[in-house]
Amino acid sequence: MASTMLDRGREALAGRRAALRQRYNMKKFTMTFTVADRLARTWELVTFPSTVLFLLWNPRIHKGYGLTWPRRLAMARRLLRTTRNVETGTSYKAHLAMATKLLEIPPSVEGVVVECGCYLGGSTANLSIVCDIVGRDLIVYDSFEGLPPPEPGDIYATVEGTGAYRGELEVVQDHVRRFGVIERCTFRKGWFSDTLPHHTEPVVLAFLDVDWQSSLHDCILNLWPKLTDKGYVFIDEYILVDYCSLFFSEKYWRTYFDRNPPGLIGAGIGVGVGQYYLGPSHERFLAQKPSSVAFTRKDLSGFWNYYPES
């Protein structure tokens, strides 16, 4: 009897110790995450002047937009303000990179900007600001129900992930009203497989934040034919090399578009906007916060054609 009570006491003590260790480790992780997040936010502020200078000191920005330096600075400040008030998966620097490419496109080129997957609307608000400057409409595609159920063969889609990153349409619209230009936006609710086949407008730039392989396929399949001759496609899942490989797959581009693959600038580490991230994705630590983007353009090529005879 005494032995049994002693064993139970030891088990209870071991359980309490395990619980304490778990609480300690969780608290330590939370503190580390908080410090890393504050460091990243501080770095955004410290590097704001250099980011604006190096990204917007660009002779290819079209003079037709009349974007003086005071207006460039005001635009960048609005983009920063949005991302500090609305949770986003990409930084204001990534949004500024997309803005720069939009500003390079001549006003005479017809086309809209498309966003697929908007989460809480932070990137939507920022894209709407730039669209207002360049006089273009922003079409936003999202289920507003989170990520879809997994499709067979999609290595990134999971049942557990279904519904993740859900942002209610009303929440997104409220954020755009507060921080962006909602008059520039059209919202098209539904799964990509249902809505994107009906897209008709020419596209000068598309931003795809869609996570699943099946969703990326739906976006590329339906939007690529609508891209203008030098239209851009940006993605934020650039840290996933196998995900990025779609843009280098000869089989994929021959099967669906009868052309060579376009490649992807920034695959693996993102375009250079002043972040610290080395990769690969599964080896990164909290102090490294990848929040850039990668992009391709309709006239680019990622095709390897050198095969010397052995």
Secondary structure, 3 states (H helix, E strand, C coil): CHHHHHHHHHHHHHHHHHHHHHHHHHHHHHHHHHHHHHHHHHHHHHCHHHHHHHHHCCCCCCHHHCCCHHHHHHHHHHHHHHHHHCCCCCCHHHHHHHHHHHHHCCCCCCCEEEEECCCCCHHHHHHHHHHHHHCCCEEEEECCCCCCCCCCCCCCCCCCCCCCCCCCHHHHHHHHHHHCCHHHEEEEECCHHHHHHHCCCCEEEEEECCCCHHHHHHHHHHHHHHEEEEEEEEECCCCCHHHHHHHHCHHHHHHHHCCCCCCCECCCCCCCCCCCCCCCHHHCCCCCCCCCCEEEECCCCCCCCCCCCC
